[in-house]
Amino acid sequence: MTAKKAVVLLSGGLDSATVLAMARADGYECYALGFDYGQRHSAELTAAQRVAADQEAREHKVVALDLRAIGGSALTDDSIDVPEEETSGIPVTYVPARNTVFLSIALGWAEVLGAQDIFVGVNAVDYSGYPDCRPEYIEAFERMANLATRAGVEGHKLSIRAPLMHMTKADIVRRGTELGVDYSLTVSCYQALPNGAACGRCDSCRLRAAGFAEAGLADPTIYA
């Protein structure tokens, strides 16, 4: 029998590495998809390569986008500092419409591959307040996907799967550890050095460290 196929958004961070492992555990042949979108550093792209190889993704594709052309985020505009303390509201690390752009390209590749499932590591519990990480957003995108594609129109329902949506960061770390995820291969920091060393101060670093601490597991992160 031919294995069922899935496109898995893979950033190189903790969450996406866990999602890839979960998709594989569910029996999917996984096609990992990442983006070189003008983010502050390329360490996460290198991490994604390591994770994809370690977890034996069927293919790992990196699509180049220039989101610096529109800016509007601390991750795509060097004139905006990455916050190193907690802030209220939607933080400046939010990249305008990023998940919509990423999922749209994943949707196109899924059609080409004949895959009916797209996995994404968004989370509505331990997250930074991004509007495109909420369940209602994922549900709305899935409805749109089935309206906008030949696959959907022809009755091949497309599903956007977000298995981490209601998990805490500690739950995610525990589940990934159970599935054998090597978190030393991942990079979560918003302003990591070229070698992947983390700042230990940004929102992403704080959430990651708290997740490992709550899970009672050692965090293999290397700090600058």
C-alpha positions, -999 to 999 in steps of 0.1 A, spaced: 0 0 0 11 36 -7 17 56 24 -5 86 30 13 118 23 15 150 44 32 183 40 47 194 74 57 230 80 92 228 95 108 259 109 136 241 127 122 250 161 109 228 190 72 228 180 76 220 143 101 192 151 76 177 174 48 180 148 70 162 123 75 133 147 38 132 155 29 130 118 54 102 112 40 83 142 6 86 126 19 68 96 24 97 72 51 100 45 63 135 54 73 162 31 89 190 51 85 226 40 104 256 53 108 292 42 138 315 38 117 346 42 142 372 53 141 363 89 168 377 112 190 346 111 195 314 91 203 292 120 167 279 121 170 269 84 201 249 92 183 234 122 154 224 100 178 205 77 191 186 106 157 177 119 144 167 85 174 144 80 172 130 115 135 122 112 138 109 77 115 132 59 107 120 24 117 154 11 127 188 26 120 218 5 129 254 14 110 282 -5 126 316 -7 103 346 0 111 382 6 90 393 35 115 420 43 100 438 14 70 446 35 87 445 70 64 453 99 80 428 123 111 426 145 119 394 126 120 410 92 130 446 100 164 452 117 153 486 129 127 470 152 143 454 183 133 419 195 117 424 229 137 408 258 109 413 284 73 403 284 50 427 265 12 431 264 -9 426 232 4 412 200 42 415 201 64 431 174 77 396 166 44 389 149 51 387 111 21 401 92 1 373 76 30 348 78 11 317 85 -14 325 58 14 329 33 32 297 45 0 276 46 -10 288 11 23 276 -3 20 243 16 -15 239 2 -1 243 -34 26 217 -27 1 193 -12 -20 195 -43 10 187 -65 20 158 -42 -16 145 -39 -14 150 -1 -46 157 17 -31 167 51 -10 197 61 6 197 96 15 230 113 29 236 148 6 265 159 -4 266 196 -30 285 215 -18 278 250 19 287 255 23 311 226 30 348 220 -5 360 212 -2 357 174 -37 359 158 -28 333 132 -21 306 159 -58 304 170 -81 274 164 -107 296 146 -80 308 122 -70 272 113 -106 262 109 -112 292 86 -81 284 65 -92 248 61 -126 259 48 -109 283 24 -85 255 12 -114 233 2 -130 261 -17 -99 273 -35 -83 241 -48 -90 216 -75 -86 188 -49 -112 203 -27 -137 210 -55 -132 174 -67 -141 160 -33 -106 152 -20 -110 170 13 -79 188 26 -72 190 63 -51 214 82 -38 195 112 -26 214 143 -19 187 169 -2 210 193 -31 235 194 -42 228 230 -10 215 245 12 233 269 49 237 261 57 211 287 32 187 272 48 193 238 83 186 251 71 154 269 54 141 238 83 148 215 107 131 240 84 101 239 87 101 201 125 104 202 128 140 190 164 152 194 158 187 206 195 195 205 191 198 167 165 225 170 167 263 173 139 284 188 155 317 195 143 348 176 179 362 175 201 332 175 238 334 165 249 318 132 259 287 152 224 284 167 234 297 201 203 313 218 200 346 235 180 332 264 160 364 268 135 366 239 99 354 242 106 322 223 136 314 245 116 320 277 87 298 266 111 270 256 130 271 289 98 271 309 85 242 290 115 220 297 116 231 333 79 222 338 84 189 320 113 181 344 136 175 314 170 189 305 169 216 279 198 210 254 198 246 242 232 262 238 232 298 250 254 326 237 
